[in-house]
Amino acid sequence: MIFVMMGPQACGKGTQGRMLSAALGIPLVTNGELLRNLSDTHPYKKLISSQMNKGELVDQKFVAQIIKDRISKPDCANGYILDGWMRKDIDLDYFYPPLDYVILITLPREESLKRISGRRVCDLDGKTVNILTQDPEEFEYCDGHLSQRPDDNENAVNRRLDIFYTDTMHVINQFKAKNKVIEVSGLGTPEEVFSRIEEQLVKKGVPLQ
Ligand SMILES: [Zn+2]
């Protein structure tokens, strides 16, 4: 089966995507990871690296092709889970995933802002931690200095959330009209959120491992 993870910033869709991948035994295909892990000999490597380094959005036409190449691999034969695709209508012109369900994780705007305000990056090992939601023992052992990423400031986050609630919701609503959206609240622990997803999948008759 084919799924697409969707939701506003900090809703936890990456974590839920990994949990769903383990439960269904199908790979999670994340745009960001695909782009970061492009081999040096990939025909788009130069172009995409230069767009990413300049902080520009990577051309979706190329991203679509990279996703299509990835999902044609044998491990995707029984299905896959996309994360990071179809944030805007135009994505669908380049690649319209033959999806079974969109998994939409909702989160109040204030909660997105709150979660992101706790996000810090370590200058020593590059790890991202959350000082509001994580146990300090998980990051205080490191001598690195934690700082906020420039694009995690409130204005920048609000701009990204505006795009989600307009452009991305427009895409999601098209799939809602086709009865292809499984919507769960992103509040609570990852395990609580995942049990909501599981419950909906069971209702739809999706076999879980
Ligand atoms: Zn560190």
Residues whose N, C-alpha, C, O or C-beta is under 5 A from the ligand:
A	BS01	ZN	C122 L124 D125 C142 G144
